[in-house]
Amino acid sequence: MAYAIAALVLMAMSLGFPFLAVTAAGLENDMNLLQAMTSMSRFGADAIAVLVMAFVVFIPGLMMTAVVTLTALLERGRAAPRSARARKRLRGLLIPLARGLFRLDAWCMADVFAIGVIVSLVKLSTMANVVLGTAFWSYLGFAVCFLLTVTTLDRVSVWSAIDAMRAPQ
């Protein structure tokens, strides 16, 4: 849960601060992550802009929110003995949440985006002066926290905890 919360904070930072600034031939241009997506649509790549926004910002953020919600609900279910009806209702919330979380895992491209940006910046730095902004470092931190969250989340334990709510206490 801590990695997921840290990832959400870093994602929020990466959306609000400048991502990078490029200086070439006396002209300077800086942009944040959302401006990069909207500039793709200005050049006629609307579908690519939507896909990049979905796979790089929306789905990873949704996954981290689902992890925080799932772990909070699992802890709530473990903390206090509840009636069979309350356990059933909580289990009814957890099952679709866990299914959605584990299905979205294949569609998240935060790590691929981070690596692609680094490779692009190496090439771009030979042509112009590139200054990495706060959002760049925040997004790299987000990608690391995201990967740590996904790799430490044990599916078997999650499903076992959800299944344990079925049994009477």
N, C-alpha and C positions, 0 to 999 in steps of 0.2 A: 504494500500500500504506500509506503514511503517513496519508493521509486516512482510510482504513478503520480503522486502528488507533486513531486519535484519535476516530473516531466510536464505536467500541466502548467506549472508556474513558468518553466522555461519556454513552453510553447507560447504562452501569453506574452512573455518578454520578446520572443522572436517576431511576433506579429506587430508589436508596438514600436520597436526601435528600428533605426536604419540597418539594412542588411549589408550593403556595401556601397562604396563610392568609387567611381571610375573617373580618372583624369587623363585626357588625351588631347593633344593639340591645343592646349589652353582652355578646353571646355571641361567642366566638371558636372557629373551627374550622379546623384545618389538615389537609392530607392529602398523601400522596405519589401518584405516578402509579399504582401498583398498587392503592392504596385507592380511587382514582377509578374504576377498572374494576370492583372488587368492589362498590362502592356502587351501580353501575348494576344489578347482578344482585340486590341487596337490594330494589330498587324494581321488580322484575319484568322487567327488560330483559336477560335472560340472553344472548339471541342477540346483541344489540348489544354487550354487554360482551365476548363472545368475539370478535366481528368487530373491534372496536376494538383489543383486545389483540393480535390476529393482525396487523392491517394497520399498527399503529402501533409495536408493540414487537417481536413475534416475527419477522415477515418482514424488516423492516429489519435487525435484528440478525443474522438468518440470512444475509442478503445480504452484510453487511460481513464476516462470518466466511468466507463463500465467496470473497470478493475476496482476503482475506488468504491463504487456503489456495491459491487458484488462482495468485496471483502467486508465492507461495513455491515451489510445485511447478514452475511455469514456470522460475523462476530455478534451481532444482535441476536441471531437465532441461537447461538451457543450460550450466550450470557445468562439468559433467564429462562427457566422452564415455562413453557407456554401450553395452552390447551391444544388439543389435536387440531381444532379448527384454525387457530392462529398459525400453527406450524404449516398446515396445508396451504393457507393463504400466502405465507412467506415463501414456501417452496414453489408456489405458482408464479411468483415474481422472479425467483432465482433461476428457474429452468430456462425460460426464454432469454434472460440476460446472459447466462453462461453460454448458451448455444450461439447467440449472436456474437458474443465476444470471440469465441473460438473460430467462428466462420469468417470473421473480419480479418483475422490474422494474416491470411494469404494475400489480402488486398492492400496491406499497408506498405508503403514504399519510402518511409522516412529515412532508413539507412541508405537505400539506393540513391535518394535525392542528395543526401549529405555527401556521399562519395562522388556523385556526378558534379556537384558544385565545386568540390575541391579540385577535381580533374580539370574542369572548365576554368577555374581561377588560375591554375598553373599556366594554361595556354594563354589566357587573357592577360596575365601579368607580363608576358613578353611584348605585348602590343601597347599596353597602357599602364598607368600607375593605379593600382587597386588598393583601396583601404578597406579592410574588413571591419564591419560595424558590430555593435553589440548584438544585434539580431543573429548574425552569422554564428557567433560563439554560443549564443543561447540555443540556436537550433542544433548545433553540434552536441551541446549538453543534453538537449531534449532527445536526440537520436540515441545517445548512450543510455540515458535513463529509460527510454522506451525499450531498448534491447534488453536491458537488465530486468525490466518488469516482465517482459514476455518470456524471457528464458527462466526466470525464477518462479513463474506462475505454474504450479503443478496441476495439470488437468485432472489427474486421478484424485488428488486430495480435494479439489473443488467438487467433483461429482460425488465423492464419498461423503463429504459434509452435507451436500444437498440431499443425498439419499438417506443420511442419518436422521433427517428431519421427518422422514416418513414414519420411523419407528416411534412407538410411544415412549415417553420418558418417565 
